[in-house]
Amino acid sequence: GSGERIVQAYLEAFSRGPSSKELAGARKFLAGQAEIHGCSPDDPKVWADFCHVLFNQKEYIFIR
C-alpha cells in the first residue's frame, strides 16, 4: 500500500522511516496531488511530485 511506499521513500532519501506526523502529511499530500492531477494516488505523476518534495528538504544532503 501507499504506507509501505512512503516508508521506503523515506528510507531511500533519509536512511530512516517517517514519523507518524510525516506519514500522515505524506498521505495527505499524495491525495491532494492525485486530485490536482485527476488521477489515482498510485499514479507515477503523484509519486514523482512526492519524491521531489523529499529531495528538496533540508535533511536531504549530497555528499561528495
PyMOL Python script that loads the backbone (N, CA, C, O; Angstrom):
from pymol import cmd

cmd.read_pdbstr("""\
ATOM      1  N   GLY A   1       0.809  -1.188   0.000  1.00  0.00           N
ATOM      2  CA  GLY A   1       0.000   0.000   0.000  1.00  0.00           C
ATOM      3  C   GLY A   1       0.857   1.258   0.000  1.00  0.00           C
ATOM      4  O   GLY A   1       2.086   1.192  -0.024  1.00  0.00           O
ATOM      5  N   SER A   2       0.197   2.382   0.027  1.00  0.00           N
ATOM      6  CA  SER A   2       0.919   3.653  -0.025  1.00  0.00           C
ATOM      7  C   SER A   2       1.790   3.850   1.213  1.00  0.00           C
ATOM      8  O   SER A   2       2.851   4.469   1.130  1.00  0.00           O
ATOM      9  N   GLY A   3       1.351   3.327   2.364  1.00  0.00           N
ATOM     10  CA  GLY A   3       2.152   3.476   3.582  1.00  0.00           C
ATOM     11  C   GLY A   3       3.516   2.831   3.443  1.00  0.00           C
ATOM     12  O   GLY A   3       4.523   3.396   3.869  1.00  0.00           O
ATOM     13  N   GLU A   4       3.550   1.647   2.845  1.00  0.00           N
ATOM     14  CA  GLU A   4       4.826   0.953   2.640  1.00  0.00           C
ATOM     15  C   GLU A   4       5.708   1.721   1.655  1.00  0.00           C
ATOM     16  O   GLU A   4       6.924   1.792   1.831  1.00  0.00           O
ATOM     17  N   ARG A   5       5.095   2.292   0.623  1.00  0.00           N
ATOM     18  CA  ARG A   5       5.859   3.057  -0.365  1.00  0.00           C
ATOM     19  C   ARG A   5       6.405   4.345   0.249  1.00  0.00           C
ATOM     20  O   ARG A   5       7.520   4.758  -0.070  1.00  0.00           O
ATOM     21  N   ILE A   6       5.640   4.971   1.112  1.00  0.00           N
ATOM     22  CA  ILE A   6       6.103   6.183   1.793  1.00  0.00           C
ATOM     23  C   ILE A   6       7.296   5.847   2.681  1.00  0.00           C
ATOM     24  O   ILE A   6       8.307   6.549   2.664  1.00  0.00           O
ATOM     25  N   VAL A   7       7.174   4.774   3.454  1.00  0.00           N
ATOM     26  CA  VAL A   7       8.275   4.352   4.331  1.00  0.00           C
ATOM     27  C   VAL A   7       9.513   4.066   3.495  1.00  0.00           C
ATOM     28  O   VAL A   7      10.611   4.483   3.863  1.00  0.00           O
ATOM     29  N   GLN A   8       9.360   3.360   2.375  1.00  0.00           N
ATOM     30  CA  GLN A   8      10.509   3.044   1.523  1.00  0.00           C
ATOM     31  C   GLN A   8      11.145   4.308   0.960  1.00  0.00           C
ATOM     32  O   GLN A   8      12.369   4.401   0.878  1.00  0.00           O
ATOM     33  N   ALA A   9      10.332   5.273   0.573  1.00  0.00           N
ATOM     34  CA  ALA A   9      10.858   6.537   0.042  1.00  0.00           C
ATOM     35  C   ALA A   9      11.679   7.264   1.105  1.00  0.00           C
ATOM     36  O   ALA A   9      12.746   7.798   0.806  1.00  0.00           O
ATOM     37  N   TYR A  10      11.188   7.287   2.339  1.00  0.00           N
ATOM     38  CA  TYR A  10      11.931   7.920   3.430  1.00  0.00           C
ATOM     39  C   TYR A  10      13.233   7.175   3.717  1.00  0.00           C
ATOM     40  O   TYR A  10      14.267   7.795   3.964  1.00  0.00           O
ATOM     41  N   LEU A  11      13.178   5.856   3.683  1.00  0.00           N
ATOM     42  CA  LEU A  11      14.397   5.080   3.916  1.00  0.00           C
ATOM     43  C   LEU A  11      15.435   5.369   2.838  1.00  0.00           C
ATOM     44  O   LEU A  11      16.620   5.517   3.136  1.00  0.00           O
ATOM     45  N   GLU A  12      14.993   5.450   1.594  1.00  0.00           N
ATOM     46  CA  GLU A  12      15.918   5.732   0.483  1.00  0.00           C
ATOM     47  C   GLU A  12      16.483   7.147   0.566  1.00  0.00           C
ATOM     48  O   GLU A  12      17.669   7.361   0.313  1.00  0.00           O
ATOM     49  N   ALA A  13      15.639   8.108   0.918  1.00  0.00           N
ATOM     50  CA  ALA A  13      16.071   9.510   0.936  1.00  0.00           C
ATOM     51  C   ALA A  13      16.859   9.878   2.190  1.00  0.00           C
ATOM     52  O   ALA A  13      17.848  10.607   2.111  1.00  0.00           O
ATOM     53  N   PHE A  14      16.426   9.378   3.347  1.00  0.00           N
ATOM     54  CA  PHE A  14      16.983   9.848   4.617  1.00  0.00           C
ATOM     55  C   PHE A  14      17.581   8.759   5.505  1.00  0.00           C
ATOM     56  O   PHE A  14      18.078   9.053   6.592  1.00  0.00           O
ATOM     57  N   SER A  15      17.537   7.523   5.059  1.00  0.00           N
ATOM     58  CA  SER A  15      18.024   6.379   5.853  1.00  0.00           C
ATOM     59  C   SER A  15      17.274   6.252   7.180  1.00  0.00           C
ATOM     60  O   SER A  15      17.831   5.836   8.195  1.00  0.00           O
ATOM     61  N   ARG A  16      15.998   6.622   7.139  1.00  0.00           N
ATOM     62  CA  ARG A  16      15.135   6.463   8.319  1.00  0.00           C
ATOM     63  C   ARG A  16      13.702   6.429   7.833  1.00  0.00           C
ATOM     64  O   ARG A  16      13.389   6.884   6.733  1.00  0.00           O
ATOM     65  N   GLY A  17      12.846   5.887   8.661  1.00  0.00           N
ATOM     66  CA  GLY A  17      11.426   5.889   8.340  1.00  0.00           C
ATOM     67  C   GLY A  17      10.797   7.223   8.714  1.00  0.00           C
ATOM     68  O   GLY A  17      11.400   8.012   9.442  1.00  0.00           O
ATOM     69  N   PRO A  18       9.587   7.479   8.220  1.00  0.00           N
ATOM     70  CA  PRO A  18       8.897   8.722   8.558  1.00  0.00           C
ATOM     71  C   PRO A  18       8.292   8.660   9.958  1.00  0.00           C
ATOM     72  O   PRO A  18       7.927   7.588  10.443  1.00  0.00           O
ATOM     73  N   SER A  19       8.192   9.817  10.596  1.00  0.00           N
ATOM     74  CA  SER A  19       7.467   9.893  11.870  1.00  0.00           C
ATOM     75  C   SER A  19       5.983   9.732  11.555  1.00  0.00           C
ATOM     76  O   SER A  19       5.587   9.766  10.391  1.00  0.00           O
ATOM     77  N   SER A  20       5.180   9.560  12.571  1.00  0.00           N
ATOM     78  CA  SER A  20       3.738   9.423  12.345  1.00  0.00           C
ATOM     79  C   SER A  20       3.164  10.701  11.730  1.00  0.00           C
ATOM     80  O   SER A  20       2.247  10.637  10.911  1.00  0.00           O
ATOM     81  N   LYS A  21       3.699  11.857  12.121  1.00  0.00           N
ATOM     82  CA  LYS A  21       3.261  13.131  11.547  1.00  0.00           C
ATOM     83  C   LYS A  21       3.656  13.227  10.073  1.00  0.00           C
ATOM     84  O   LYS A  21       2.867  13.677   9.242  1.00  0.00           O
ATOM     85  N   GLU A  22       4.880  12.802   9.754  1.00  0.00           N
ATOM     86  CA  GLU A  22       5.331  12.816   8.362  1.00  0.00           C
ATOM     87  C   GLU A  22       4.530  11.843   7.509  1.00  0.00           C
ATOM     88  O   GLU A  22       4.208  12.150   6.360  1.00  0.00           O
ATOM     89  N   LEU A  23       4.206  10.687   8.048  1.00  0.00           N
ATOM     90  CA  LEU A  23       3.416   9.692   7.321  1.00  0.00           C
ATOM     91  C   LEU A  23       2.025  10.238   7.011  1.00  0.00           C
ATOM     92  O   LEU A  23       1.533  10.091   5.892  1.00  0.00           O
ATOM     93  N   ALA A  24       1.401  10.859   7.985  1.00  0.00           N
ATOM     94  CA  ALA A  24       0.076  11.457   7.779  1.00  0.00           C
ATOM     95  C   ALA A  24       0.153  12.589   6.755  1.00  0.00           C
ATOM     96  O   ALA A  24      -0.719  12.706   5.893  1.00  0.00           O
ATOM     97  N   GLY A  25       1.180  13.415   6.843  1.00  0.00           N
ATOM     98  CA  GLY A  25       1.358  14.506   5.894  1.00  0.00           C
ATOM     99  C   GLY A  25       1.591  14.000   4.483  1.00  0.00           C
ATOM    100  O   GLY A  25       1.082  14.573   3.520  1.00  0.00           O
ATOM    101  N   ALA A  26       2.360  12.928   4.360  1.00  0.00           N
ATOM    102  CA  ALA A  26       2.632  12.342   3.048  1.00  0.00           C
ATOM    103  C   ALA A  26       1.346  11.802   2.425  1.00  0.00           C
ATOM    104  O   ALA A  26       1.093  12.000   1.237  1.00  0.00           O
ATOM    105  N   ARG A  27       0.547  11.130   3.223  1.00  0.00           N
ATOM    106  CA  ARG A  27      -0.728  10.599   2.711  1.00  0.00           C
ATOM    107  C   ARG A  27      -1.642  11.733   2.240  1.00  0.00           C
ATOM    108  O   ARG A  27      -2.297  11.627   1.203  1.00  0.00           O
ATOM    109  N   LYS A  28      -1.675  12.805   3.007  1.00  0.00           N
ATOM    110  CA  LYS A  28      -2.495  13.963   2.637  1.00  0.00           C
ATOM    111  C   LYS A  28      -1.964  14.597   1.351  1.00  0.00           C
ATOM    112  O   LYS A  28      -2.739  14.961   0.467  1.00  0.00           O
ATOM    113  N   PHE A  29      -0.643  14.727   1.251  1.00  0.00           N
ATOM    114  CA  PHE A  29      -0.030  15.287   0.048  1.00  0.00           C
ATOM    115  C   PHE A  29      -0.357  14.437  -1.171  1.00  0.00           C
ATOM    116  O   PHE A  29      -0.756  14.969  -2.208  1.00  0.00           O
ATOM    117  N   LEU A  30      -0.193  13.126  -1.060  1.00  0.00           N
ATOM    118  CA  LEU A  30      -0.466  12.231  -2.184  1.00  0.00           C
ATOM    119  C   LEU A  30      -1.922  12.333  -2.639  1.00  0.00           C
ATOM    120  O   LEU A  30      -2.199  12.364  -3.838  1.00  0.00           O
ATOM    121  N   ALA A  31      -2.839  12.386  -1.693  1.00  0.00           N
ATOM    122  CA  ALA A  31      -4.258  12.520  -2.035  1.00  0.00           C
ATOM    123  C   ALA A  31      -4.523  13.854  -2.731  1.00  0.00           C
ATOM    124  O   ALA A  31      -5.282  13.915  -3.699  1.00  0.00           O
ATOM    125  N   GLY A  32      -3.902  14.911  -2.240  1.00  0.00           N
ATOM    126  CA  GLY A  32      -4.071  16.231  -2.843  1.00  0.00           C
ATOM    127  C   GLY A  32      -3.518  16.302  -4.255  1.00  0.00           C
ATOM    128  O   GLY A  32      -4.140  16.884  -5.143  1.00  0.00           O
ATOM    129  N   GLN A  33      -2.347  15.707  -4.461  1.00  0.00           N
ATOM    130  CA  GLN A  33      -1.751  15.700  -5.793  1.00  0.00           C
ATOM    131  C   GLN A  33      -2.579  14.861  -6.766  1.00  0.00           C
ATOM    132  O   GLN A  33      -2.705  15.205  -7.941  1.00  0.00           O
ATOM    133  N   ALA A  34      -3.134  13.773  -6.274  1.00  0.00           N
ATOM    134  CA  ALA A  34      -3.996  12.947  -7.124  1.00  0.00           C
ATOM    135  C   ALA A  34      -5.213  13.743  -7.569  1.00  0.00           C
ATOM    136  O   ALA A  34      -5.646  13.639  -8.717  1.00  0.00           O
ATOM    137  N   GLU A  35      -5.760  14.531  -6.665  1.00  0.00           N
ATOM    138  CA  GLU A  35      -6.909  15.366  -7.008  1.00  0.00           C
ATOM    139  C   GLU A  35      -6.511  16.429  -8.034  1.00  0.00           C
ATOM    140  O   GLU A  35      -7.244  16.668  -8.994  1.00  0.00           O
ATOM    141  N   ILE A  36      -5.376  17.056  -7.840  1.00  0.00           N
ATOM    142  CA  ILE A  36      -4.886  18.077  -8.778  1.00  0.00           C
ATOM    143  C   ILE A  36      -4.677  17.489 -10.174  1.00  0.00           C
ATOM    144  O   ILE A  36      -5.072  18.086 -11.176  1.00  0.00           O
ATOM    145  N   HIS A  37      -4.052  16.313 -10.226  1.00  0.00           N
ATOM    146  CA  HIS A  37      -3.754  15.670 -11.499  1.00  0.00           C
ATOM    147  C   HIS A  37      -4.964  14.931 -12.086  1.00  0.00           C
ATOM    148  O   HIS A  37      -4.955  14.558 -13.259  1.00  0.00           O
ATOM    149  N   GLY A  38      -6.000  14.722 -11.273  1.00  0.00           N
ATOM    150  CA  GLY A  38      -7.177  13.994 -11.732  1.00  0.00           C
ATOM    151  C   GLY A  38      -6.882  12.527 -11.987  1.00  0.00           C
ATOM    152  O   GLY A  38      -7.317  11.954 -12.986  1.00  0.00           O
ATOM    153  N   CYS A  39      -6.135  11.928 -11.069  1.00  0.00           N
ATOM    154  CA  CYS A  39      -5.744  10.532 -11.244  1.00  0.00           C
ATOM    155  C   CYS A  39      -5.751   9.822  -9.891  1.00  0.00           C
ATOM    156  O   CYS A  39      -6.134  10.399  -8.873  1.00  0.00           O
ATOM    157  N   SER A  40      -5.331   8.592  -9.901  1.00  0.00           N
ATOM    158  CA  SER A  40      -5.227   7.783  -8.691  1.00  0.00           C
ATOM    159  C   SER A  40      -4.007   8.208  -7.875  1.00  0.00           C
ATOM    160  O   SER A  40      -3.021   8.674  -8.446  1.00  0.00           O
ATOM    161  N   PRO A  41      -4.057   8.056  -6.551  1.00  0.00           N
ATOM    162  CA  PRO A  41      -2.870   8.334  -5.732  1.00  0.00           C
ATOM    163  C   PRO A  41      -1.687   7.421  -6.062  1.00  0.00           C
ATOM    164  O   PRO A  41      -0.560   7.705  -5.655  1.00  0.00           O
ATOM    165  N   ASP A  42      -1.928   6.332  -6.791  1.00  0.00           N
ATOM    166  CA  ASP A  42      -0.853   5.424  -7.184  1.00  0.00           C
ATOM    167  C   ASP A  42      -0.191   5.824  -8.500  1.00  0.00           C
ATOM    168  O   ASP A  42       0.764   5.179  -8.932  1.00  0.00           O
ATOM    169  N   ASP A  43      -0.685   6.874  -9.135  1.00  0.00           N
ATOM    170  CA  ASP A  43      -0.152   7.305 -10.427  1.00  0.00           C
ATOM    171  C   ASP A  43       1.301   7.776 -10.277  1.00  0.00           C
ATOM    172  O   ASP A  43       1.632   8.445  -9.298  1.00  0.00           O
ATOM    173  N   PRO A  44       2.159   7.437 -11.227  1.00  0.00           N
ATOM    174  CA  PRO A  44       3.568   7.859 -11.149  1.00  0.00           C
ATOM    175  C   PRO A  44       3.757   9.376 -11.046  1.00  0.00           C
ATOM    176  O   PRO A  44       4.723   9.823 -10.427  1.00  0.00           O
ATOM    177  N   LYS A  45       2.868  10.177 -11.632  1.00  0.00           N
ATOM    178  CA  LYS A  45       2.987  11.637 -11.530  1.00  0.00           C
ATOM    179  C   LYS A  45       2.907  12.083 -10.079  1.00  0.00           C
ATOM    180  O   LYS A  45       3.657  12.959  -9.647  1.00  0.00           O
ATOM    181  N   VAL A  46       2.000  11.480  -9.336  1.00  0.00           N
ATOM    182  CA  VAL A  46       1.800  11.819  -7.923  1.00  0.00           C
ATOM    183  C   VAL A  46       3.049  11.456  -7.117  1.00  0.00           C
ATOM    184  O   VAL A  46       3.494  12.231  -6.271  1.00  0.00           O
ATOM    185  N   TRP A  47       3.606  10.283  -7.383  1.00  0.00           N
ATOM    186  CA  TRP A  47       4.789   9.837  -6.659  1.00  0.00           C
ATOM    187  C   TRP A  47       6.028  10.626  -7.054  1.00  0.00           C
ATOM    188  O   TRP A  47       6.913  10.838  -6.225  1.00  0.00           O
ATOM    189  N   ALA A  48       6.106  11.061  -8.294  1.00  0.00           N
ATOM    190  CA  ALA A  48       7.219  11.922  -8.714  1.00  0.00           C
ATOM    191  C   ALA A  48       7.171  13.239  -7.950  1.00  0.00           C
ATOM    192  O   ALA A  48       8.202  13.741  -7.503  1.00  0.00           O
ATOM    193  N   ASP A  49       5.966  13.799  -7.801  1.00  0.00           N
ATOM    194  CA  ASP A  49       5.807  15.029  -7.022  1.00  0.00           C
ATOM    195  C   ASP A  49       6.266  14.812  -5.584  1.00  0.00           C
ATOM    196  O   ASP A  49       6.965  15.651  -5.015  1.00  0.00           O
ATOM    197  N   PHE A  50       5.873  13.692  -5.004  1.00  0.00           N
ATOM    198  CA  PHE A  50       6.241  13.377  -3.619  1.00  0.00           C
ATOM    199  C   PHE A  50       7.765  13.257  -3.479  1.00  0.00           C
ATOM    200  O   PHE A  50       8.346  13.781  -2.529  1.00  0.00           O
ATOM    201  N   CYS A  51       8.403  12.571  -4.421  1.00  0.00           N
ATOM    202  CA  CYS A  51       9.859  12.414  -4.359  1.00  0.00           C
ATOM    203  C   CYS A  51      10.567  13.760  -4.503  1.00  0.00           C
ATOM    204  O   CYS A  51      11.588  13.996  -3.856  1.00  0.00           O
ATOM    205  N   HIS A  52      10.034  14.637  -5.345  1.00  0.00           N
ATOM    206  CA  HIS A  52      10.622  15.975  -5.461  1.00  0.00           C
ATOM    207  C   HIS A  52      10.547  16.721  -4.132  1.00  0.00           C
ATOM    208  O   HIS A  52      11.485  17.426  -3.757  1.00  0.00           O
ATOM    209  N   VAL A  53       9.450  16.567  -3.434  1.00  0.00           N
ATOM    210  CA  VAL A  53       9.308  17.197  -2.120  1.00  0.00           C
ATOM    211  C   VAL A  53      10.373  16.658  -1.156  1.00  0.00           C
ATOM    212  O   VAL A  53      11.014  17.428  -0.440  1.00  0.00           O
ATOM    213  N   LEU A  54      10.556  15.352  -1.142  1.00  0.00           N
ATOM    214  CA  LEU A  54      11.561  14.768  -0.246  1.00  0.00           C
ATOM    215  C   LEU A  54      12.954  15.290  -0.561  1.00  0.00           C
ATOM    216  O   LEU A  54      13.704  15.654   0.345  1.00  0.00           O
ATOM    217  N   PHE A  55      13.305  15.327  -1.853  1.00  0.00           N
ATOM    218  CA  PHE A  55      14.649  15.734  -2.240  1.00  0.00           C
ATOM    219  C   PHE A  55      14.896  17.225  -2.039  1.00  0.00           C
ATOM    220  O   PHE A  55      16.047  17.662  -2.052  1.00  0.00           O
ATOM    221  N   ASN A  56      13.854  18.002  -1.855  1.00  0.00           N
ATOM    222  CA  ASN A  56      14.005  19.439  -1.624  1.00  0.00           C
ATOM    223  C   ASN A  56      14.006  19.806  -0.139  1.00  0.00           C
ATOM    224  O   ASN A  56      14.050  20.988   0.203  1.00  0.00           O
ATOM    225  N   GLN A  57      13.959  18.817   0.736  1.00  0.00           N
ATOM    226  CA  GLN A  57      14.004  19.097   2.168  1.00  0.00           C
ATOM    227  C   GLN A  57      15.446  19.329   2.615  1.00  0.00           C
ATOM    228  O   GLN A  57      16.387  18.799   2.024  1.00  0.00           O
ATOM    229  N   LYS A  58      15.598  20.121   3.655  1.00  0.00           N
ATOM    230  CA  LYS A  58      16.934  20.422   4.187  1.00  0.00           C
ATOM    231  C   LYS A  58      17.669  19.167   4.648  1.00  0.00           C
ATOM    232  O   LYS A  58      18.898  19.116   4.630  1.00  0.00           O
ATOM    233  N   GLU A  59      16.913  18.167   5.058  1.00  0.00           N
ATOM    234  CA  GLU A  59      17.517  16.951   5.575  1.00  0.00           C
ATOM    235  C   GLU A  59      18.244  16.151   4.488  1.00  0.00           C
ATOM    236  O   GLU A  59      19.141  15.362   4.786  1.00  0.00           O
ATOM    237  N   TYR A  60      17.854  16.357   3.240  1.00  0.00           N
ATOM    238  CA  TYR A  60      18.470  15.627   2.134  1.00  0.00           C
ATOM    239  C   TYR A  60      19.757  16.337   1.749  1.00  0.00           C
ATOM    240  O   TYR A  60      19.722  17.480   1.293  1.00  0.00           O
ATOM    241  N   ILE A  61      20.897  15.670   1.928  1.00  0.00           N
ATOM    242  CA  ILE A  61      22.205  16.271   1.691  1.00  0.00           C
ATOM    243  C   ILE A  61      22.989  15.421   0.704  1.00  0.00           C
ATOM    244  O   ILE A  61      23.007  14.194   0.796  1.00  0.00           O
ATOM    245  N   PHE A  62      23.636  16.094  -0.244  1.00  0.00           N
ATOM    246  CA  PHE A  62      24.552  15.395  -1.153  1.00  0.00           C
ATOM    247  C   PHE A  62      25.929  15.401  -0.531  1.00  0.00           C
ATOM    248  O   PHE A  62      26.414  16.435  -0.073  1.00  0.00           O
ATOM    249  N   ILE A  63      26.554  14.241  -0.517  1.00  0.00           N
ATOM    250  CA  ILE A  63      27.915  14.143  -0.004  1.00  0.00           C
ATOM    251  C   ILE A  63      28.818  13.814  -1.192  1.00  0.00           C
ATOM    252  O   ILE A  63      28.572  12.860  -1.931  1.00  0.00           O
ATOM    253  N   ARG A  64      29.859  14.615  -1.360  1.00  0.00           N
ATOM    254  CA  ARG A  64      30.787  14.391  -2.490  1.00  0.00           C
ATOM    255  C   ARG A  64      32.028  13.719  -2.024  1.00  0.00           C
ATOM    256  O   ARG A  64      32.922  13.449  -2.826  1.00  0.00           O
TER     257      ARG A  64
END
""", "prot")
cmd.dss("prot")
cmd.show_as("cartoon", "prot")
cmd.util.cbc("prot")
cmd.orient("prot")
